[in-house]
Amino acid sequence: FLDSRFIDPRVAQALRDVVALREKLSNVARVLQRLNEERTQLFKDQERIRSNIDSLKSGASQRELVERFVTKLNAQEDRLETIGRELERLEAERTRLQAETNQRIESLSYEADL
């Protein structure tokens, strides 16, 4: 289109900028989806671990297993907190990128001599 002079270089660059912003938005959306899936899997794993802890009776060997489960639960809770913070940051980034994309699209103007 640029070589054929259907659009001028300024409009072409503005369109490239919009495409780049859209790619960033897509990347953020993919990361958000991956983190949400990881969080869901962690919740399921925690349910399984809690069920295993509940099924154990008292005793030395069971106590060691319970301690192992609790350690794993603690690590998962730490990861869930990290995921929560990252999700908040990415949601803000997605909102910012979407607003910037919308603003760039709205500011596009094109005049042509026919």
C-alpha positions in Angstrom: 0.0 0.0 0.0 2.8 2.4 0.8 4.7 1.6 -2.4 1.5 2.1 -4.4 0.9 5.4 -2.6 -2.5 4.3 -1.2 -1.3 5.6 2.2 1.4 8.0 3.1 4.4 7.2 5.3 2.9 8.9 8.3 -0.2 6.8 8.2 1.8 3.7 7.5 3.9 4.3 10.6 0.8 4.9 12.7 -0.6 1.6 11.5 2.7 -0.2 12.3 2.5 1.3 15.8 -1.1 0.1 16.3 -0.1 -3.4 15.1 2.8 -3.4 17.6 0.5 -2.4 20.4 -1.9 -5.2 19.4 0.9 -7.7 19.5 1.9 -6.5 23.0 -1.8 -6.9 24.0 -1.8 -10.4 22.7 1.3 -11.3 24.6 -0.1 -9.9 27.8 -3.3 -11.9 27.2 -1.3 -15.1 26.7 0.6 -14.6 29.9 -2.6 -13.8 31.8 -4.1 -17.0 30.6 -1.1 -19.1 31.5 -1.0 -17.6 35.0 -4.7 -18.2 35.5 -4.3 -21.8 34.4 -1.4 -22.3 36.8 -3.4 -20.8 39.6 -6.3 -23.1 38.9 -3.9 -26.1 38.9 -2.4 -25.0 42.2 -5.9 -24.8 43.8 -6.7 -28.3 42.6 -3.4 -29.6 43.9 -4.0 -27.9 47.2 -7.4 -29.6 47.5 -5.8 -33.0 46.9 -3.1 -32.3 49.5 -5.6 -31.1 52.1 -7.6 -34.3 51.5 -4.5 -36.4 51.9 -3.7 -34.6 55.2 -7.2 -35.2 56.5 -7.0 -38.9 55.7 -3.8 -39.4 57.7 -4.0 -40.6 61.3 -1.5 -39.7 64.0 1.8 -41.6 64.1 5.5 -40.9 63.4 5.5 -41.8 59.7 2.3 -39.9 59.1 3.6 -36.9 60.9 6.6 -36.8 58.5 4.2 -37.0 55.5 2.0 -34.3 57.0 5.0 -32.0 57.4 6.0 -32.7 53.8 2.4 -31.8 52.7 2.4 -28.6 54.8 5.8 -27.6 53.3 4.4 -28.1 49.8 1.2 -26.1 50.7 3.4 -23.2 52.0 5.4 -23.1 48.8 2.2 -23.2 46.8 0.7 -20.4 48.8 3.8 -18.3 48.2 3.5 -19.0 44.4 -0.2 -18.1 44.5 0.7 -14.7 46.1 3.3 -14.1 43.4 0.8 -15.0 40.7 -1.8 -12.7 42.3 0.6 -9.7 42.2 1.6 -10.6 38.6 -2.0 -10.8 37.5 -2.8 -7.4 39.0 0.3 -5.9 37.2 -0.6 -7.5 33.9 -4.3 -6.5 34.1 -3.1 -2.9 34.6 -0.7 -3.3 31.7 -3.5 -4.7 29.5 -5.8 -1.8 30.4 -3.0 0.7 29.6 -2.2 -0.9 26.3 -5.8 -1.1 25.3 -6.3 2.6 26.1 -3.2 3.5 24.1 -4.3 1.4 21.2 -7.7 2.9 21.2 -6.2 6.4 21.4 -3.9 5.7 18.5 -6.7 4.3 16.3 -8.9 7.3 17.1 -6.2 9.7 16.2 -5.6 8.2 12.8 -6.7 10.5 10.0 -6.4 10.0 6.4 -7.0 12.4 3.5 -6.6 11.4 -0.1 -7.0 13.2 -3.4 -9.2 11.0 -5.6 
